[in-house]
Structure formats: structure tokens, C-alpha cells
Amino acid sequence: MTTRPAKHSLTLHGHRTSVSLEPEFWEAFRDIAALRDLSVNQLASEIDAARRGEEGLASAIRVFCLKHHQGT
């Protein structure tokens, strides 16, 4: 089953940006932020700061969620 990405606004380092993720990734991302006692914006800022090269923020968030799920 394929789900359409949903666009949400985030604030990273004081700047607004939009990120499109599938609803399942938004749910996982929110759950991880809650587990870490962070807001979604705070966690997104951490992921943004750790990105390398041309990696997009949405891709970085998906990989982050996957690695969290895998325990790595």
C-alpha cells in the first residue's frame, strides 16, 4: 500500500520550512521526539545539523526514523 506524503511546516534554527513525509513517518518522527522529550522542531533541527552534502531534510528524517527503529 502506498500513502501520499503530507506536507508540514517546521521551524529550524528560527526559519520556517516545509517537509513532506508519509503519514507513517510523521507518526514515527513524533513518537521518537516524545521519547527523547524534544519537540518535533528540536529533533528536526538536530537532524538538520547532522546532514551531509546534498541530502534532503525529508530523506534525512526518514533514515533517522529507520535507524531508530532498527536500534542503530
Helices and strands as residue ranges (DSSP letters): E 6-12, E 15-21, H 23-35, H 40-50, H 57-70
